[in-house]
Amino acid sequence: MLPAMSKNLPQLLLFTAFMILTAANSSFSQENSDTPEQVSQLSEFSQLLKVKLAAGIMTVKDKANAERYEGIATFYHEHEFEPIWIKDGQISSKAHKAVSVLLQADQHGLNPDDYQSAKLFQELTKTNSADLADLELKLTRSVVAYAQHLNAGRLNPQAVNREIVVFPEAVTPGKILEKLKITKSVAAFLRFMAPYTPRYERLRVALENYKTIAAKGSWTVVEKGKVLKPGMSDSRITAIRQRMIEDESLSSDAREGEVYDDALVEAVKKFQIRHGLDDDGVVGPQTLAEMNVSIKQRISTIKVNLERRRWMQNSYGRYYIFSNLADQIIKLVRDEKNLHFELIQVGQPYHRTPVFSDVMEYIEINPYWNVPYSIATKEYLPKLKSNPGALVSQRIQVLANGKIVSPFSTPWHSFSRGHFPVRLRQDSGPKNALGRVKFMFPNKFNVYIHDTPSKSKFNKVSRYFSHGCLRLRDPLTLAEKILGKQGWSRKKIEATVRSGKRTIVKLKEKIPVHVTYLTAWVNKDNSVHFRQDIYGRDKILDAALQKASTG
């Protein structure tokens, strides 16, 4: 009979504990349960391990750990409770290597304390059977947790932020333990659990480099002052020059002095590009603010982006569209070569674009704009109540039961946000909110890629202007790159646009679209880039990681 305290544990824990104690097999079926003879054949250590495993279930506090423990319990039963880390009554070299890896979990931006690494290191001198059985299970739980965190992230994205709509699935405990049981290199196997991509590895190396800088102190702080332009003199130039040397944007043997010379201007421009600023070489408030972000904050930013990388798949596909909301860019990629790259406008901070992936299925030329319900009721309804003809100049039609009706005969004053029995649709044309081309990857968020009549806004460094969609500066070029293989030349696309006729072109080769939010990354030239956390998602994720580590 299970202890009384167990009544407060999740049902999964109760079930697992009971089945371990009764020695059921991995499927927990009655007909395959161990016989008394089989139980007696277990070694003394294996029987001790079995009892410890059943008792250990009482220490599990949450669903994720409960599912992990259930997988561990199943594995041990299927292998007759044979230990992984203890060999011939002694702690194996494999155990020492595993603990060594856990002690270095911070190389991936993870907290070694989450895996009891220091405590496990202290227990590597234990010799009696009871202590060894404890060590066996503690080490297994820690290594499996670490492997799963490397594989799919320390946290569940949806539990952190509902706007992050990705669903990473970690490798099961059973598969991890099967490999650990036979592997000759624990370190190599566990490294393979993390995203084995150049993008992840470059960022991981950057973390190590930034931690080295932090260990030496910090970097130079530049005092506030007047805006600095090329050729000017200022007492802060020495500090700026040193800061650019520390940033590796300027050679360490750069000449001294208080003149803002050409070499330093070029270094500042490199710095500005790496931080998403206007690369004009002018040291204004924004550039100065980025220079003075602490090394501690940069390390935190890298860590949260390593977590995001663990949430993402290793491969985006051979042919795909990639968008980084924090960088406000979009790329069309085939075989890891950029076919097209351009600036975009993304959702305003109060209309934040979600993170998700979907598949582009068709392109619409001269599209209608079906006004989203939220925009129709929150933004347009008040205007229509004051003036029924308020939207006529924008070529926005009113549809009731699929038929166009007059806005002047529509009872707007009886409508509300909860009662809006009509639909608003903007006809194709130069004033259409979607512009001339729309790229459709149908999704529940009504987010898509499209043209926009608001071209002047692309001159801004920060381009958070949309209601959530991705607005293109040059949609015709993207359409040409995508449709070229289907016989659509630039001339044909432009002619179709001029016709004004709404035209849908289905894609023969559908394209995965990945909408991401990355505020730190490392390019192929090893330059480290940072972007502002305009949506506040870094702050949310960092707080969640801190809480998970202390909780």
NUDOTOR-964801 format. One record per residue (C-alpha): residue number from 1; residue in one letter; x, y, z. Coordinates in steps of 0.02 Angstrom, whole numbers, plus 50000, padded with zeros to 5 digits. Layout:
<rs>
   marlo   pake      xx      yy      zz
     NUM      A       X       Y       Z
...
</rs>
This chain:
<rs>
   marlo   pake      xx      yy      zz
       1      M   50000   50000   50000
       2      L   50067   50171   49953
       3      P   50106   50299   50089
       4      A   49964   50417   50138
       5      M   50064   50568   50076
       6      S   50050   50501   49900
       7      K   49867   50548   49886
       8      N   49921   50725   49846
       9      L   50035   50675   49702
      10      P   49980   50674   49519
      11      Q   49896   50515   49463
      12      L   50043   50476   49349
      13      L   50160   50470   49498
      14      L   50045   50356   49598
      15      F   50027   50238   49452
      16      T   50214   50232   49417
      17      A   50260   50204   49599
      18      F   50133   50065   49616
      19      M   50191   49977   49458
      20      I   50374   49987   49509
      21      L   50334   49914   49679
      22      T   50236   49773   49600
      23      A   50373   49746   49468
      24      A   50262   49766   49316
      25      N   50339   49777   49145
      26      S   50351   49930   49033
      27      S   50174   49915   48969
      28      F   50113   49881   49147
      29      S   50011   49732   49088
      30      Q   49961   49593   49209
      31      E   50010   49450   49096
      32      N   50192   49503   49080
      33      S   50226   49543   49263
      34      D   50386   49476   49341
      35      T   50369   49306   49423
      36      P   50439   49275   49598
      37      E   50579   49175   49516
      38      Q   50625   49322   49403
      39      V   50625   49442   49550
      40      S   50739   49328   49650
      41      Q   50860   49321   49504
      42      L   50891   49510   49516
      43      S   51058   49551   49593
      44      E   51060   49623   49767
      45      F   51108   49794   49696
      46      S   50970   49787   49564
      47      Q   50840   49746   49697
      48      L   50903   49893   49799
      49      L   50895   50003   49645
      50      K   50717   49946   49615
      51      V   50662   49997   49790
      52      K   50753   50164   49777
      53      L   50668   50197   49611
      54      A   50496   50169   49685
      55      A   50535   50280   49834
      56      G   50608   50416   49724
      57      I   50442   50445   49637
      58      M   50383   50534   49794
      59      T   50509   50674   49763
      60      V   50437   50723   49594
      61      K   50338   50884   49599
      62      D   50278   50928   49424
      63      K   50208   50850   49266
      64      A   50365   50866   49161
      65      N   50471   50780   49292
      66      A   50335   50651   49321
      67      E   50335   50602   49136
      68      R   50525   50598   49136
      69      Y   50528   50487   49290
      70      E   50398   50371   49216
      71      G   50510   50348   49063
      72      I   50662   50316   49172
      73      A   50567   50188   49276
      74      T   50509   50098   49120
      75      F   50687   50090   49053
      76      Y   50758   50017   49213
      77      H   50622   49886   49224
      78      E   50647   49833   49043
      79      H   50833   49812   49081
      80      E   50804   49716   49244
      81      F   50864   49865   49347
      82      E   51040   49847   49282
      83      P   51139   50006   49324
      84      I   51212   50123   49194
      85      W   51338   50216   49302
      86      I   51392   50082   49428
      87      K   51502   49939   49368
      88      D   51560   49793   49475
      89      G   51505   49885   49632
      90      Q   51604   50042   49590
      91      I   51569   50210   49510
      92      S   51620   50196   49328
      93      S   51725   50316   49225
      94      K   51566   50348   49125
      95      A   51486   50421   49281
      96      H   51635   50536   49310
      97      K   51624   50597   49130
      98      A   51437   50627   49144
      99      V   51458   50732   49301
     100      S   51596   50829   49215
     101      V   51476   50873   49073
     102      L   51342   50928   49196
     103      L   51466   51040   49285
     104      Q   51492   51129   49118
     105      A   51308   51153   49077
     106      D   51337   51341   49078
     107      Q   51427   51320   48910
     108      H   51252   51308   48837
     109      G   51180   51447   48944
     110      L   51103   51321   49064
     111      N   51124   51319   49253
     112      P   51232   51174   49319
     113      D   51138   51184   49484
     114      D   50979   51128   49395
     115      Y   51063   50959   49371
     116      Q   51136   50943   49548
     117      S   51309   50939   49468
     118      A   51407   50999   49621
     119      K   51316   50877   49736
     120      L   51344   50734   49615
     121      F   51529   50777   49604
     122      Q   51542   50764   49793
     123      E   51458   50594   49790
     124      L   51581   50518   49668
     125      T   51681   50453   49816
     126      K   51537   50349   49888
     127      T   51565   50162   49908
     128      N   51421   50078   50002
     129      S   51279   50001   49903
     130      A   51139   50115   49966
     131      D   51238   50272   49921
     132      L   51284   50200   49752
     133      A   51101   50161   49714
     134      D   51056   50340   49760
     135      L   51194   50406   49648
     136      E   51138   50295   49504
     137      L   50961   50367   49506
     138      K   51011   50547   49541
     139      L   51136   50546   49398
     140      T   51012   50465   49280
     141      R   50879   50594   49320
     142      S   51001   50738   49300
     143      V   51077   50675   49137
     144      V   50907   50639   49059
     145      A   50842   50811   49110
     146      Y   50999   50893   49040
     147      A   50987   50797   48876
     148      Q   50804   50842   48855
     149      H   50838   51025   48895
     150      L   50977   51030   48765
     151      N   50865   50942   48641
     152      A   50705   51044   48654
     153      G   50736   51185   48777
     154      R   50739   51210   48964
     155      L   50560   51276   48960
     156      N   50397   51245   48868
     157      P   50378   51395   48749
     158      Q   50189   51403   48769
     159      A   50205   51404   48959
     160      V   50323   51552   48946
     161      N   50230   51657   48818
     162      R   50070   51614   48724
     163      E   50134   51717   48576
     164      I   50271   51588   48545
     165      V   50177   51455   48449
     166      V   50309   51321   48427
     167      F   50302   51145   48498
     168      P   50473   51064   48519
     169      E   50472   50881   48569
     170      A   50618   50813   48667
     171      V   50692   50641   48639
     172      T   50612   50518   48762
     173      P   50705   50460   48918
     174      G   50705   50282   48852
     175      K   50797   50329   48691
     176      I   50921   50436   48787
     177      L   50960   50298   48911
     178      E   50975   50165   48776
     179      K   51112   50269   48695
     180      L   51196   50313   48859
     181      K   51205   50131   48907
     182      I   51310   50087   48754
     183      T   51401   50248   48711
     184      K   51588   50262   48735
     185      S   51583   50452   48743
     186      V   51453   50528   48857
     187      A   51513   50704   48816
     188      A   51497   50678   48627
     189      F   51325   50600   48644
     190      L   51258   50739   48755
     191      R   51330   50872   48640
     192      F   51235   50789   48499
     193      M   51073   50816   48597
     194      A   51088   51005   48572
     195      P   51050   51084   48402
     196      Y   51196   51026   48297
     197      T   51191   51177   48181
     198      P   51320   51312   48141
     199      R   51195   51444   48199
     200      Y   51183   51368   48373
     201      E   51367   51329   48388
     202      R   51422   51505   48338
     203      L   51306   51580   48470
     204      R   51367   51456   48601
     205      V   51548   51504   48564
     206      A   51501   51688   48577
     207      L   51430   51654   48750
     208      E   51598   51581   48805
     209      N   51690   51731   48734
     210      Y   51575   51855   48821
     211      K   51593   51762   48986
     212      T   51782   51775   48968
     213      I   51765   51963   48946
     214      A   51652   51972   49098
     215      A   51777   51874   49202
     216      K   51907   52007   49166
     217      G   51790   52143   49227
     218      S   51684   52231   49097
     219      W   51706   52347   48952
     220      T   51734   52533   48947
     221      V   51588   52648   48987
     222      V   51567   52801   48876
     223      E   51499   52955   48963
     224      K   51347   53048   48898
     225      G   51376   53208   48800
     226      K   51345   53299   48638
     227      V   51316   53208   48473
     228      L   51482   53164   48393
     229      K   51507   53178   48206
     230      P   51660   53131   48101
     231      G   51804   53253   48120
     232      M   51747   53323   48288
     233      S   51857   53325   48443
     234      D   51796   53266   48612
     235      S   51871   53204   48775
     236      R   51765   53046   48761
     237      I   51851   52989   48600
     238      T   51980   52890   48699
     239      A   51841   52793   48787
     240      I   51747   52764   48623
     241      R   51906   52703   48540
     242      Q   51940   52582   48683
     243      R   51760   52523   48677
     244      M   51775   52485   48491
     245      I   51937   52389   48522
     246      E   51849   52286   48655
     247      D   51708   52257   48531
     248      E   51837   52198   48401
     249      S   51774   52329   48280
     250      L   51940   52421   48287
     251      S   52121   52362   48287
     252      S   52207   52368   48455
     253      D   52350   52470   48380
     254      A   52234   52611   48321
     255      R   52311   52783   48341
     256      E   52269   52886   48493
     257      G   52204   53063   48514
     258      E   52038   53152   48540
     259      V   51990   53174   48357
     260      Y   51849   53069   48286
     261      D   51954   53007   48140
     262      D   51909   52900   47990
     263      A   51968   52735   48066
     264      L   51860   52759   48220
     265      V   51712   52814   48114
     266      E   51722   52651   48015
     267      A   51732   52552   48177
     268      V   51577   52639   48244
     269      K   51485   52602   48082
     270      K   51525   52417   48103
     271      F   51460   52427   48281
     272      Q   51301   52512   48221
     273      I   51268   52378   48089
     274      R   51290   52241   48219
     275      H   51162   52325   48332
     276      G   51030   52366   48202
     277      L   51063   52554   48199
     278      D   51085   52679   48057
     279      D   51266   52655   48003
     280      D   51299   52841   47984
     281      G   51450   52846   48099
     282      V   51366   52976   48209
     283      V   51376   52938   48395
     284      G   51204   52994   48453
     285      P   51096   52939   48601
     286      Q   51048   52769   48525
     287      T   51225   52720   48477
     288      L   51290   52778   48646
     289      A   51154   52678   48735
     290      E   51203   52519   48641
     291      M   51387   52547   48683
     292      N   51344   52556   48867
     293      V   51237   52399   48879
     294      S   51327   52296   49009
     295      I   51419   52135   48972
     296      K   51303   52051   49098
     297      Q   51151   52103   48996
     298      R   51230   52044   48833
     299      I   51265   51874   48912
     300      S   51084   51863   48969
     301      T   51025   51905   48793
     302      I   51135   51769   48718
     303      K   51068   51642   48843
     304      V   50885   51675   48803
     305      N   50924   51661   48618
     306      L   51013   51495   48644
     307      E   50851   51436   48725
     308      R   50754   51496   48573
     309      R   50873   51403   48459
     310      R   50840   51244   48559
     311      W   50654   51268   48527
     312      M   50685   51280   48339
     313      Q   50709   51136   48220
     314      N   50884   51096   48159
     315      S   50833   51113   47978
     316      Y   50709   51238   47905
     317      G   50701   51136   47744
     318      R   50793   51151   47577
     319      Y   50680   51293   47518
     320      Y   50603   51412   47643
     321      I   50561   51588   47697
     322      F   50640   51651   47858
     323      S   50587   51808   47949
     324      N   50663   51882   48107
     325      L   50540   52001   48188
     326      A   50673   52080   48300
     327      D   50781   52118   48148
     328      Q   50630   52160   48038
     329      I   50697   52065   47887
     330      I   50640   51923   47776
     331      K   50741   51800   47671
     332      L   50699   51676   47534
     333      V   50824   51533   47548
     334      R   50864   51380   47443
     335      D   51001   51259   47495
     336      E   51060   51386   47625
     337      K   51090   51520   47491
     338      N   50991   51683   47501
     339      L   50888   51705   47343
     340      H   50809   51866   47407
     341      F   50829   51977   47559
     342      E   50732   52131   47608
     343      L   50670   52243   47746
     344      I   50496   52220   47816
     345      Q   50374   52307   47932
     346      V   50307   52201   48074
     347      G   50176   52211   48211
     348      Q   50169   52360   48327
     349      P   50209   52325   48510
     350      Y   50022   52318   48546
     351      H   49991   52211   48389
     352      R   50137   52092   48415
     353      T   50169   51968   48276
     354      P   50174   51790   48346
     355      V   50315   51665   48322
     356      F   50260   51515   48219
     357      S   50289   51414   48061
     358      D   50170   51372   47919
     359      V   50172   51337   47732
     360      M   50147   51462   47590
     361      E   50020   51392   47467
     362      Y   49977   51532   47345
     363      I   50009   51712   47293
     364      E   49868   51835   47264
     365      I   49894   51980   47144
     366      N   49779   52131   47164
     367      P   49704   52058   47323
     368      Y   49550   52108   47417
     369      W   49578   52156   47597
     370      N   49453   52073   47711
     371      V   49462   52189   47860
     372      P   49497   52087   48019
     373      Y   49355   52087   48145
     374      S   49462   52172   48276
     375      I   49507   52317   48161
     376      A   49330   52331   48095
     377      T   49253   52344   48268
     378      K   49388   52437   48364
     379      E   49451   52560   48234
     380      Y   49320   52578   48097
     381      L   49154   52559   48188
     382      P   49172   52722   48289
     383      K   49208   52814   48126
     384      L   49059   52735   48038
     385      K   48943   52783   48181
     386      S   48996   52964   48158
     387      N   48998   52958   47968
     388      P   48929   52808   47870
     389      G   49031   52863   47718
     390      A   49195   52872   47812
     391      L   49271   52724   47719
     392      V   49205   52758   47543
     393      S   49361   52851   47488
     394      Q   49465   52699   47538
     395      R   49358   52586   47426
     396      I   49299   52484   47576
     397      Q   49136   52393   47541
     398      V   49007   52331   47666
     399      L   48950   52150   47641
     400      A   48799   52071   47723
     401      N   48767   51886   47689
     402      G   48897   51894   47550
     403      K   48813   52039   47459
     404      I   48871   52220   47447
     405      V   48756   52340   47540
     406      S   48758   52528   47558
     407      P   48852   52596   47710
     408      F   48719   52734   47720
     409      S   48578   52609   47748
     410      T   48675   52506   47875
     411      P   48618   52532   48057
     412      W   48792   52565   48128
     413      H   48727   52631   48295
     414      S   48653   52460   48334
     415      F   48822   52376   48308
     416      S   48955   52346   48440
     417      R   49116   52247   48464
     418      G   49012   52098   48514
     419      H   48881   52123   48378
     420      F   48947   52160   48204
     421      P   48842   52062   48077
     422      V   48928   52131   47921
     423      R   49097   52112   47841
     424      L   49210   52250   47776
     425      R   49311   52220   47618
     426      Q   49430   52338   47530
     427      D   49435   52323   47340
     428      S   49597   52301   47245
     429      G   49689   52459   47202
     430      P   49832   52576   47248
     431      K   49754   52618   47417
     432      N   49727   52436   47466
     433      A   49806   52400   47636
     434      L   49885   52242   47564
     435      G   49958   52334   47415
     436      R   49969   52241   47251
     437      V   50029   52069   47306
     438      K   49990   51953   47451
     439      F   50085   51794   47495
     440      M   49971   51670   47581
     441      F   50018   51538   47710
     442      P   49845   51514   47790
     443      N   49856   51516   47979
     444      K   49745   51546   48130
     445      F   49829   51714   48167
     446      N   49781   51793   47999
     447      V   49963   51841   47979
     448      Y   50032   51845   47803
     449      I   50163   51931   47695
     450      H   50102   52073   47586
     451      D   50140   52235   47496
     452      T   50096   52402   47575
     453      P   50059   52579   47511
     454      S   50157   52648   47661
     455      K   50328   52641   47577
     456      S   50403   52791   47667
     457      K   50404   52694   47831
     458      F   50540   52580   47764
     459      N   50661   52725   47788
     460      K   50645   52701   47976
     461      V   50768   52594   48073
     462      S   50629   52531   48186
     463      R   50487   52469   48076
     464      Y   50352   52411   48197
     465      F   50199   52481   48108
     466      S   50081   52340   48058
     467      H   49935   52254   48144
     468      G   50037   52094   48146
     469      C   50068   52052   47963
     470      L   50238   52062   47876
     471      R   50239   52209   47755
     472      L   50360   52202   47608
     473      R   50458   52344   47531
     474      D   50479   52256   47363
     475      P   50344   52123   47340
     476      L   50361   52109   47151
     477      T   50541   52048   47165
     478      L   50492   51917   47293
     479      A   50348   51863   47180
     480      E   50468   51851   47033
     481      K   50591   51745   47132
     482      I   50453   51625   47186
     483      L   50351   51616   47025
     484      G   50494   51620   46900
     485      K   50500   51430   46889
     486      Q   50313   51429   46853
     487      G   50336   51537   46698
     488      W   50296   51704   46778
     489      S   50421   51834   46718
     490      R   50434   52006   46797
     491      K   50347   52077   46643
     492      K   50200   51957   46664
     493      I   50183   51997   46849
     494      E   50184   52185   46815
     495      A   50056   52165   46676
     496      T   49940   52069   46793
     497      V   49960   52205   46924
     498      R   49915   52339   46796
     499      S   49759   52244   46744
     500      G   49687   52271   46917
     501      K   49609   52098   46908
     502      R   49617   51992   47065
     503      T   49724   51840   47019
     504      I   49772   51690   47125
     505      V   49926   51589   47079
     506      K   49945   51422   47168
     507      L   50122   51371   47205
     508      K   50182   51210   47127
     509      E   50316   51201   47260
     510      K   50247   51252   47429
     511      I   50364   51350   47542
     512      P   50386   51331   47731
     513      V   50378   51501   47816
     514      H   50467   51524   47983
     515      V   50424   51680   48083
     516      T   50552   51698   48224
     517      Y   50606   51821   48358
     518      L   50794   51824   48384
     519      T   50881   51967   48474
     520      A   51056   51892   48464
     521      W   51144   51788   48332
     522      V   51315   51763   48254
     523      N   51343   51779   48067
     524      K   51456   51665   47964
     525      D   51596   51795   47980
     526      N   51581   51771   48170
     527      S   51515   51948   48197
     528      V   51395   51950   48346
     529      H   51232   52043   48318
     530      F   51106   52110   48443
     531      R   50934   52187   48421
     532      Q   50819   52279   48540
     533      D   50687   52177   48631
     534      I   50544   52283   48564
     535      Y   50410   52156   48615
     536      G   50483   52126   48789
     537      R   50501   51940   48753
     538      D   50681   51930   48813
     539      K   50628   51997   48982
     540      I   50487   51870   48997
     541      L   50597   51723   48947
     542      D   50743   51775   49056
     543      A   50628   51790   49207
     544      A   50555   51618   49171
     545      L   50728   51540   49157
     546      Q   50781   51621   49320
     547      K   50624   51559   49407
     548      A   50646   51382   49341
     549      S   50825   51378   49405
     550      T   50781   51440   49579
     551      G   50619   51343   49593
</rs>
